[in-house]
Amino acid sequence: MSRRSEEVRAKVAMWLARRASRDTGLLDRLCRQMLGRALSQPELDAAMRDDWVDGDLGFDADELERYQRGES
């Protein structure tokens, strides 16, 4: 990528950020959505996800106390 194209991309990004920060009209809202999509992080690898962690299936208070005492 040439230096000129990087400069143009940076100027467009700055213009987009300035418009998105104003939030006075439809164009400003569209700029905010485009900027949000450009800056969003990709989701974690779905193969590494755990249903128990995602579903927040944890221990209840009694199970936790039994575990801390060393009971099965």
N, C-alpha and C positions, 0 to 999 in steps of 0.2 A: 504494500500500500504506500502510495507516495505521501510526501509531507503535506502537499496541498490538500489532498483528500482528508487527511487527519485533521487539518485545520478547519476545513468545512464541516466535518462531523462534530468537532468540538463547538463550533459556533452554533450549529443547529441544536445541539444538546443544551447549550446555555440559553438559547432563545426559548426552547421548550420548557426548561425549568423556570424561567422568568414568567412565562405565560401561565404555567401550572400553579405558581404561587399566588397569582392575583385572584383567581376564582371569581370573576365577575360575569362571565358569560359562557355560552355553549362551547366556544373554541377553547376557553381556559379549562373546562372540564374534560374535553377530549385530550388536551395536552397532558393533563394530570393522569388520565388512563394510559396513554401511550408511554409516559415516563414511568409509571408503575410497572407496566409490562416489561419495559426495557431493563429496569433495575431489580426485578424480582429474582430470587434465588430459586434454582431448580429443586424439586422435591428430592428427598432421600431415595435411595434405591429401594424399590418396593419389595425386592427379594429379601432384604435385610430387616423388614418390618416384622413386628411380633404382635399377634392378635391380642394377647393378654395385656401387653403394655398399651396398645392403642385403645383397647376397650376399658382400660383402667380396672381390670378385674384383680383386685388386691385382697389382702387379708382383712377380716373383720377384727375387732378389738380382742375378742376371746382367743382367736387363733394366734394373734400376735403375742399375747401374754403367755400362752402355752409354749410357743416357740422360744420365747425369751427364757422361760424356766427350763427348757430342755426336754419338755414332754413331746411325745409324738402326736 
